[in-house]
């Protein structure tokens, strides 16, 4: 079941006292004169969905790569999907610099979780945070047992990310668990059967010894005011990120990644089994390329994986054009292609060690396995039916090797098994020449047209005269003419 954080705000605790707006209680060392500090502004607006996670992850990784130490999340959301929220919290935790939240208007539900997982929380004077009880995907209450498990997990997650802040974990629990009673310094801030929501001034009220703000780090009229106070007027350079249609496209493509992988590998299989470079090769590379495009837009793949992908493709076609039947270039190429696809879908952070034993590669490997199953099933179907269709003759033979001789007639294999000639193929008994070594696969020439072929026994050297004795999986079955004549002598 898919869970979402509640969109609806709960009644605010009336026991919370009013407090005046407070300026920032923490400062950052200002850069020397003439040097500007780069600040990335990442949006969390409207409903939080997978594209929201994509843009935040991409922005955080770019900040990591470019040496940007501070990222600010500009927050104005009523909530969103719980899964994306937890992914965002983990991405924030992976970032080596500091992440601040600036609550422009409201950080309700999922927005509260994200805010509390950042290093500092700033508010506008009318900013609100809270009401974070989890509900089901259709907005209905979930079972009490599931609610307890979910709250326990989320609260542990928040504690792991906010241990240095005295009150955050309890405040988050008060926002998400209606049964929890929040009491600090003898003052009850949230009663049972309520959900906590805080205004900016309430979040800035100090408690304990030494005094510490309940949740916030400062109140500012605008983001510019906050940045000027943090870095000094004119001493910062802002880079804004926005969720675009490309993130939405990446989300859709990633949901069908196994299908894309299967379709791409199937097209390359057909291309490998047919002479020349045709429609299937182009289509296969293009479909697998979509996996890289979607992963890059989602903030996953860098250019290194793409480089290995093209090296693998190059080796694959070296096998097809230069050394057919040699196997090794194609085998190494396939390994590089599959490895680069797994790499492209893995969430790897710059300058961070790869967690080989963790879940980094679970999802990519699962997608690849599903894709390979689709490709194997598709290959079996294609091998069974495609050579008997007009598509084989039209798309493969004509586009790759020119107009083949068309003399369809029935024949027999060398062992006496009846066989019929696929459309446009040489007939059983026709003679041609090997244009590459067959180990046992390679290429042969019949009437000026090239075909994939397989020899029945041992190997055949290029230049040897051959005769067609049958058909098998997109290829002719041939024997050297000398062996054929000896067998009938």
TARA-V97577 format. One record per residue. N is the residue number from 1. SS is DSSP state (h for helix, s for strand, l for the rest). PHI is phi in radians with two decimals (NA if undefined). OMEGA is omega in whole degrees, 0 to 359 (999 if undefined). Layout:
n = [N	N]
ss = [SS	SS]
phi = [PHI	PHI]
omega = [OMEGA	OMEGA]
This chain:
n = [1	2	3	4	5	6	7	8	9	10	11	12	13	14	15	16	17	18	19	20	21	22	23	24	25	26	27	28	29	30	31	32	33	34	35	36	37	38	39	40	41	42	43	44	45	46	47	48	49	50	51	52	53	54	55	56	57	58	59	60	61	62	63	64	65	66	67	68	69	70	71	72	73	74	75	76	77	78	79	80	81	82	83	84	85	86	87	88	89	90	91	92	93	94	95	96	97	98	99	100	101	102	103	104	105	106	107	108	109	110	111	112	113	114	115	116	117	118	119	120	121	122	123	124	125	126	127	128	129	130	131	132	133	134	135	136	137	138	139	140	141	142	143	144	145	146	147	148	149	150	151	152	153	154	155	156	157	158	159	160	161	162	163	164	165	166	167	168	169	170	171	172	173	174	175	176	177	178	179	180	181	182	183	184	185	186	187	188	189	190	191	192	193	194	195	196	197	198	199	200	201	202	203	204	205	206	207	208	209	210	211	212	213	214	215	216	217	218	219	220	221	222	223	224	225	226	227	228	229	230	231	232	233	234	235	236	237	238	239	240	241	242	243	244	245	246	247	248	249	250	251	252	253	254	255	256	257	258	259	260	261	262	263	264	265	266	267	268	269	270	271	272	273	274	275	276	277	278	279	280	281	282	283	284	285	286	287	288	289	290	291	292	293	294	295	296	297	298	299	300	301	302	303	304	305	306	307	308	309	310	311	312	313	314	315	316	317	318	319	320	321	322	323	324	325	326	327	328	329	330	331	332	333	334	335	336	337	338	339	340	341	342	343	344	345	346	347	348	349	350	351	352	353	354	355	356	357	358	359	360	361	362	363	364	365	366	367	368	369	370	371	372	373	374	375	376	377	378	379	380	381	382	383	384	385	386	387	388	389	390	391	392	393	394	395	396	397	398	399	400	401	402	403	404	405	406	407	408	409	410	411	412	413	414	415	416	417	418	419	420	421	422	423	424	425	426	427	428	429	430	431	432	433	434	435	436	437	438	439	440	441	442	443	444	445	446	447	448	449	450	451	452	453	454	455	456	457	458	459	460	461	462	463	464	465	466	467	468	469	470	471	472	473	474	475	476	477	478	479	480	481	482	483	484	485	486	487	488	489]
ss = [l	l	s	s	s	l	l	l	l	l	l	l	l	l	l	l	l	l	l	l	l	l	l	l	l	l	l	l	l	l	l	l	l	l	l	l	s	s	s	s	s	s	s	s	s	s	s	s	l	h	h	h	h	h	h	h	h	h	h	h	h	h	h	h	h	l	l	l	l	s	s	s	s	s	s	s	s	s	s	s	s	h	h	h	h	h	h	h	h	h	h	h	h	h	l	l	l	s	s	s	s	s	s	s	s	s	s	s	l	h	h	h	h	h	h	h	l	l	l	s	s	s	s	l	l	l	l	s	s	s	l	l	l	s	s	s	l	l	l	l	l	l	l	h	h	h	h	h	h	h	h	h	h	h	h	h	h	h	h	h	h	l	l	l	l	l	l	h	h	h	h	h	h	h	h	h	l	l	l	l	l	s	s	s	l	l	s	s	s	s	l	l	l	l	l	l	s	s	s	h	h	h	h	l	l	s	s	l	l	l	l	s	s	l	l	l	l	s	s	l	l	l	h	h	h	h	h	h	h	h	h	l	l	l	l	s	s	s	s	s	l	l	l	l	h	h	h	h	h	h	h	h	h	h	h	l	h	h	h	h	h	h	h	h	h	h	h	h	h	h	h	h	l	l	l	l	l	l	h	h	h	h	h	h	h	h	h	h	h	h	h	h	h	h	h	h	h	l	l	l	l	l	h	h	h	h	h	h	h	h	h	h	h	h	h	h	h	h	h	h	h	l	l	l	l	l	l	h	h	h	h	h	h	h	h	h	h	h	h	h	h	h	h	h	h	l	l	l	l	l	l	l	l	l	l	l	l	l	l	l	l	h	h	h	h	h	h	h	h	h	h	h	h	h	h	h	h	h	h	h	h	h	h	h	h	h	h	h	l	h	h	h	h	h	h	h	h	h	h	h	h	l	l	l	l	l	l	l	l	s	s	s	l	l	l	l	l	s	s	s	l	l	l	l	l	l	l	l	l	l	s	s	s	s	l	l	l	s	l	l	s	s	s	s	s	s	l	l	s	s	s	s	s	s	s	l	l	l	l	s	l	l	l	l	s	s	s	s	s	s	s	s	l	l	s	s	s	s	s	s	h	h	h	h	h	h	h	h	l]
phi = [NA	-1.50	-1.93	-2.19	-1.39	-1.05	-1.52	-1.50	-1.38	-1.73	-1.12	-1.36	-1.16	-1.32	-1.31	-1.27	-1.40	-1.35	-2.51	-1.33	-1.05	-2.09	-1.32	-0.98	-1.79	-2.30	-2.28	-2.08	-1.11	-1.36	-1.12	-0.99	-0.97	1.65	-1.84	-1.85	-1.52	-1.39	-2.22	-1.64	-1.89	-1.91	-1.57	-2.23	-2.19	1.01	-1.29	-1.44	-2.31	-1.03	-1.00	-1.08	-1.09	-1.05	-1.22	-1.18	-1.11	-1.10	-1.12	-1.16	-1.20	-1.12	-1.06	-1.09	-1.16	-1.64	1.27	-1.42	-1.54	-2.27	-2.17	-2.04	-1.60	-1.58	-1.88	-2.79	-2.50	-1.55	2.29	2.94	-1.26	-1.14	-1.02	-1.15	-1.10	-1.13	-1.09	-1.13	-1.08	-1.18	-1.10	-1.07	-1.16	-1.30	-1.27	-1.37	-1.53	-1.86	-2.12	-1.98	-1.95	-2.02	-1.44	-1.17	-2.47	-2.56	-2.27	-1.69	0.99	-1.01	-1.09	-1.21	-1.03	-1.12	-1.03	-1.24	-1.50	-1.66	-1.24	-2.43	-2.19	-1.98	-2.26	-1.46	-0.98	-1.78	-1.16	-2.36	-2.44	2.50	0.88	-2.07	-1.30	-1.39	-2.31	-1.29	-1.07	-1.65	1.56	-1.53	-1.12	-1.77	-1.03	-1.06	-1.12	-1.17	-1.07	-1.12	-1.09	-1.15	-1.09	-1.08	-1.15	-1.14	-1.16	-1.13	-1.09	-1.12	-1.07	-1.17	-1.70	-2.32	-1.11	-1.40	-1.81	-1.08	-1.92	-1.06	-1.05	-1.19	-1.11	-1.12	-1.12	-1.15	-1.37	-1.98	-2.02	-1.16	-1.46	-1.37	-1.82	-1.73	-2.31	-2.30	0.94	1.36	-1.88	-1.43	-1.61	-2.57	-1.52	-1.18	1.16	-2.33	-2.02	-1.40	-2.30	-2.18	-1.44	-1.05	-1.17	-1.15	-1.17	-1.60	-1.16	-1.67	-2.40	1.39	-2.27	-1.18	-1.04	-2.48	-1.06	-1.02	-2.60	-1.60	-2.03	2.89	-2.18	-2.41	-1.22	-2.65	-1.12	-1.07	-1.11	-1.09	-1.14	-1.14	-1.27	-1.28	-2.06	1.65	-1.02	1.38	-1.73	-2.32	-2.20	-1.69	-2.05	-1.64	-2.03	-2.37	-1.25	-2.05	-1.07	-1.15	-1.15	-1.13	-1.11	-1.06	-1.05	-1.14	-1.13	-1.20	-1.22	-1.93	-0.97	-1.04	-1.17	-1.10	-1.07	-1.10	-1.13	-1.12	-1.15	-1.12	-1.11	-1.19	-1.10	-1.09	-1.09	-1.16	-1.60	-2.11	-1.28	1.34	-1.93	-2.23	-1.04	-1.18	-1.14	-1.10	-1.15	-1.09	-1.10	-1.15	-1.18	-1.15	-1.08	-1.10	-1.10	-1.17	-1.06	-1.15	-1.18	-1.16	-1.15	-1.43	1.45	-1.75	-1.38	-1.73	-1.48	-1.13	-1.09	-1.12	-1.07	-1.14	-1.08	-1.23	-1.09	-1.08	-1.09	-1.06	-1.12	-1.05	-1.44	-1.06	-1.07	-1.18	-1.67	-1.75	-2.31	-1.06	1.58	-1.28	1.35	-1.06	-1.03	-1.17	-1.13	-1.11	-1.07	-1.14	-1.07	-1.13	-1.10	-1.15	-1.11	-1.18	-1.16	-1.10	-1.02	-1.15	-1.65	-1.52	-1.53	-1.85	-1.71	-1.04	1.04	-1.97	-1.11	-1.43	-1.48	-1.18	-1.65	-1.56	-1.64	-0.98	-1.86	-1.06	-1.08	-1.01	-1.15	-1.08	-1.04	-1.17	-1.08	-1.08	-1.08	-1.18	-1.08	-1.07	-1.15	-1.13	-1.09	-1.10	-1.11	-1.11	-1.17	-1.13	-1.08	-1.38	-1.99	-1.05	-1.07	-1.67	-1.91	-1.19	-1.08	-1.00	-1.23	-1.36	-1.49	-1.75	-1.17	-1.16	-1.33	-1.79	-2.22	1.56	-1.26	-1.42	-1.13	-2.00	-2.32	-1.11	-2.74	-1.37	-2.66	-2.35	-1.31	-1.14	-1.65	1.59	-1.28	-1.06	-2.61	-2.02	-1.36	-1.07	-0.95	1.43	-1.63	-1.06	-1.48	-1.08	1.75	-1.18	-1.95	-2.60	-2.49	-1.32	-1.76	-2.60	-1.17	-1.86	-2.21	-1.64	-1.65	3.11	-2.16	-2.26	-2.08	-2.28	1.08	1.48	-1.97	-1.70	-2.41	-1.22	-2.52	-2.39	-1.56	-1.32	-2.21	0.96	-2.26	-2.26	-1.41	-1.14	1.63	-1.34	-1.23	-2.27	-2.29	-1.32	-2.11	3.03	-2.37	-2.77	0.78	1.24	-2.38	-1.40	-1.79	-2.27	-2.35	-1.08	-1.08	-1.06	-1.12	-1.14	-1.21	-1.14	-1.18	-1.79	-1.31]
omega = [178	179	176	173	185	176	187	177	178	181	181	182	183	182	181	181	175	176	181	178	184	175	184	179	179	180	178	179	182	179	176	182	178	178	180	178	177	179	177	178	181	185	165	186	178	183	179	181	180	176	175	177	181	184	178	180	180	180	180	179	177	177	179	182	185	177	177	187	186	176	180	176	178	194	171	188	173	180	181	186	184	181	178	179	179	177	179	179	178	178	177	180	180	184	185	178	180	179	178	173	172	183	183	181	182	173	185	172	181	178	178	178	182	181	184	178	179	186	179	178	177	185	159	182	181	181	180	176	175	178	189	177	181	177	181	184	179	176	182	176	178	182	184	180	178	178	180	179	182	179	180	181	183	181	175	178	180	180	181	183	188	186	184	180	192	190	190	183	179	178	179	178	179	179	187	184	183	181	185	177	181	179	180	180	178	181	178	181	177	179	177	179	173	172	183	168	184	168	180	183	177	179	182	180	184	179	171	178	355	183	176	179	182	185	191	176	178	179	182	180	183	177	178	178	178	182	179	179	181	189	186	182	178	182	181	177	188	172	182	173	177	174	182	179	182	176	177	177	179	179	180	182	180	177	179	182	179	179	178	179	180	180	180	180	177	179	178	176	179	179	180	183	181	182	176	178	186	186	185	177	179	182	180	178	181	182	177	176	177	177	179	180	181	179	179	179	179	179	181	190	169	183	181	179	180	178	179	177	181	174	177	178	180	179	179	182	169	176	183	190	189	184	180	181	182	174	189	178	180	180	178	179	179	178	178	180	181	178	180	177	177	179	184	183	181	181	182	183	180	175	177	177	180	179	184	183	182	185	184	187	181	181	179	180	177	178	182	179	178	179	180	176	178	181	181	179	179	180	179	179	181	180	182	191	188	182	181	185	178	180	180	183	187	187	186	187	184	183	186	187	180	183	182	176	182	179	184	174	181	177	180	175	184	179	175	179	179	178	177	183	173	183	174	182	171	181	175	184	177	183	178	184	175	179	172	174	177	184	3	183	177	181	178	181	174	178	179	178	182	180	169	183	177	179	184	185	172	181	178	179	180	183	181	175	183	177	179	178	179	181	180	171	176	185	172	169	187	172	172	183	180	178	181	182	179	182	180	186	999]
